[in-house]
Amino acid sequence: MKKKVILLTIIIIFLSNSFSSSSYLHKKVIKIAGDNNYPPYEFIDDKGNFRGFNVDMMRAIAIELGLEIELIPMNWQDALDALERGEVDAIQGMTRSKAREEKFDFSLPLVINSQAIFVLKETNYISSIEDLKGRRVSFQKGDISYELSQEVEGIKPYSRTNQEEAIDLLLDGKVDAFIGNRLTGLYYLQKESNFDKVKIVGEPMHETEYCISVLKGNEHLLELFNQGIETIKKNGTYDKIYKKWFGETFVDKSRYFKNLLYISIAILLVVSVVACVNLYWNKNLKKKVEERTRELNTLNEELEEQKREIEKSNMLRGKILESILSGIIVFDNYDRVIEYNKAAEKILNKSLSFKEAWENLNLQEEYGLEGYDIAKQGQVITGNKEIVSNNKKTYINYNFIPVNKLGAGIILLINDLTDIKRYQEMASYNDKMQALGQLAGGIAHEIRNPLTSINTFIDLIPYKLDDEQFKKDLVTITKKEINRMNELISQLIDYTKPVTRQPTSFFIDEVLEEVLILFSNQFKKKRISVVKDIRKLSVFADRNQIKQILVNIILNSIEAMEEGGKIYISSFKGDAEGIIEIKDNGCGIAEAHMDKIFQPFFTLKPNGTGIGLAITKKLVEENEGDIFIESEENNGTKVTVSLPVS
């Protein structure tokens, strides 16, 4: 039972669709509108006949399907309005667009249509649709080209009933451009012999489907049209109609042959001119070849002269190279020897040859000349070495020097410092002997004074033996002078004997405070004010020796100042060391004496021994530090001590 109901339903739906599809077949007449002036698609010819591609297509479809149709030509806008009001059943040709798809349904495409921009021949400022901004542009009223113009702001539109009237506006110079169907525009221009006045610019625009259109929802009629289009395409009728209207050329063939003649004449003229120019060019070329030959001969002579000069220069360079006392070896960017002198062979006591590789010379292994690879990266490398060859010691200084830029080569410069080293040792020995002489002189001077005093008293003993006061003075002064000599000898022993230090980490600010307490009474007695900028600073040294250093420096500052002076003491951390600065506004030291202040027994004090600063410098250096003194006579002295930080 259910199967019968389903089958009956299918039969009813099929019959209903068949009836609907064939309703137009039984309808008396199908009214179809078309544009009365849109060639070659549809137009009314001079005899009043409605012709064109669309007309032939509709008649062929009607014959194939057995339809009775009425073709109604009218202006385009009226055709659109008639279809919307239902006064006609279809429009036989309409360009498909999104805006139109909201109102109409479209059949299978009849052709692929395109729009174009037409301008006068002399117009050069319009080449695309963007150039139409602010320009006057004509269209067919209701045509798809008007929709395209909406994409560009500022276009001033001029609409007309058909494309012919819109093109006339362009020909009359009333608009700057016309946009419309490309084939229709060409048709009108050919028809009125205006083809030479107008040109098409830009690329083809809006290539869209050109279809039969019906009112939205009229699917049954649309189905009939699609069936008819497919049928005439299969049986060849479509191709005949297409070739009839679009296979024809709108080009004036006589003008084509004229143009071909003009081109041939132009080519002949060009060939003649080229031949004349070629003859003239050959003559000139011959002259130029002769001139060039003379120039080349002159250049050859100059090159020969330059070659001779280069040879002279190379000889001179070789002589200069051999006259240089320094050894020179030049390597190219492949690490091969390209130049050397005899001095290099003599210093190294080694035979050299061109093209010999750096590795084969074994200069690094035999003589310890290191740094070649680093120099290849662009860095200058310098070193000093003692080399032994044939039981002979030679002291050399060597330099690896990059040439110009990375990878361009290396120069090895070698200097024999053996004689200089010997002279330096002799000079050092002489300096030591001179210093020893000064030291002996200082000791003799310091000891002579107390000995003179003792000798004087001894000479007076026979005459003043009974004088009690003399006896007292003899004992007191003799003991004092002996103690003075003993103290001097003790200081000298302290200066000369090796220092045994016991370095530890401690805060220098604490030691400074202890030293300042030791001198507090002397500060009060001479009314000396102390300005401190002492920061927490840990150093690594012998605490007692550093304390002795600070005592010596501050004591010198106190002795160099009158009453009411100032001492500035500061401590801080430098880049890699601890810094102590002690500055006073005392009498200072003259520039002439600055290079002697650390020498033993040199002193500017009336009662000084000249040992204090010498011992101070020695203690600083033993603690791996440094001491530097700046002073100006009558403007004070600044002592800077640097020590290792912990």
C-alpha positions, 0 to 999 in steps of 0.5 A: 500500500505504501509503495503504491502511494509513493509511486502515485505521488511521483507520477503526480509530481512528474505530470505537474512539472511536465505541465509547468514546463510545457505551459509556455508551449501552449501559451499563444505568444511569448513576448520578448523585448530587445534594445532597438539600437545595440548593434551587432547584438540587436538593432533596427536597420535602415529598412525598419527590420529588427536584426542582430545576433540576439534576434537570430538566436531567439528565432532559432530557439523558437523554431527548435522548441516550437514556440511562438514569440513576439520580438518587441524592439524598444530603447534599453531603459524601457525594456528593463522597466517592461520586464520588471512590470511583467509587460514582457516575458524576457529580454533577449540579451542582457549583461549579467551582474550582481545588481541585476541578479537581485531582480532577474534570472539569467540563462546560459551565456550566449557570448562573453561580453566586455566593455571598453573606454572610447576617447578621441584620438588626440586624448593622451591623459586617459589610459584607464578607468581611474583616469576618469575621476573628475571627467565627463563620461557618457553611457547608455542609460541603464547599461552595465557600463554605468554600474562600472562607473560607480567604482570611480568617485568623481565621474560626471555621468552623461546618460543617453537612450542608446550607445549611438547617442552617447558616442555622438557626445564624445565626437562632438567634444561634449564629454571626455570619454564614452564607456560601452560595449566594445563591439557595439561602439566599433560598429557605430564608428565604422558605420558613420566612418568615424573610426579615425577620430576615436581610439580605445584605451586601457584593457577590456573591462568587465568581461561578463556573461551576456544572457537571456534574462527573465523576471526573478522566479520565472524558472520554467521559461528560463528552463525552456531558453536553456534547453533551446540554447543547448540544442542549437549549440549541438546542431551547429546553428549557434556557430552559424549565427555567431560567425554571421555577426561576430565573424565579420571584420569592421576594419576598412581593408582599403585602409589596411592596404594603404597602411601596408603600402605606407609601411613598405615605403617607410621600410624602403626609405629606412633601408636606403637611409641605413645603406647611406649611413652604412657607407658613411659609417664605413668611411668614418670607421676606416678613418677611426681604425687608422686613428685608433691604430696610431693611438695603439702604437703610441700606447704601446710605446708608452707601455714599453716606457712604463715597463722600463720604469717598472723594471727600474722601480723593482730594481730600486725596491730590491736595493732598498729592501736589501739595504734595510737592516730589519729582516722582512718576509712577505706572505701572500693570501695563500701563506706563501713567501712572495718577498724577503731580504738577506737580513731576514736570512741572516737574523734567522740563520735560515735559507728562504725561497719564493713560494715557500709556505709558512708552515714549511718554514717552521718559524713558530716551532723553531723560534717561537714566532707566534701570532701568524694566524691571529694577524690573518684576522686583521690584528697586528701581533708584536713579540720579543724572543731569544733564539739560539742558533749555532750556540749563539744567542740572538735577541729579536723583536718581531711583528706580524702586520696584515696587508691592507685588509683581511686575507690580503697577506702578512708582513713579518718584520724582524729586528735584531736587538742583540747589540741593543740588549747588550748596550741596555745591560751596560747602561743598567750596570752603569746606573747601578754603579752610579746609584751605589756611588750615590748610596755610599756617598749618602752613607758616608755623609750621614755617618761623617757628621756624628763621627765629627762630633764624637771626634771633637769631644775626644780631642777635648778630653785631655783639656776638660777631664776635670770639667763635670759639665763636659763629662755630662755633655760628652756622655749625652752627645756621644750616645746621641750620635751613636744612636743616630748612626745605629738608626741610620744603619737599621733603616739602611738594612730595612731598605736593602734586606728582602721584605717578607710580607704576609698578605691578607684581606682587610679594610683599608678604611680601618687602617686609615682611621688607626693611623689618623688616631696616631697623629691626632696630637700632632694635628692638634699641635699644628692646628691641621684639619683633616678632610676625609672621604674614606669609603669601605674598601677591601684590599689584599696586602700586608696590613702592617706594611701598608700601615707603615706606608700610610704613616710615612706619607702622612708624616711627610705631609705634616712636616711639609705644612705650617700651622693651620694646614689641611690634609685631604684623605680619600679611598675608593675602588678604581677599575681593578684596584683600590685607590688611596689619595693623600693630599696636603697644601704644604710647601710642595716639591720643585719640578727639578727634584721630582725624579729623585724623591724615591732615591735613598738619602735624597732629602729636602728636610734639614734633619731628614735621612732620605730613606723614608720614601725609598722604603715606602716605594719598596713596600708598595711594590712588594705588595704588588701596588704602585705609588705616584706623587704629584707636586708643585712648589708652594702648592702642596703634594698629592700621593696616590697609592694603588693596591690589589683589591680582594 
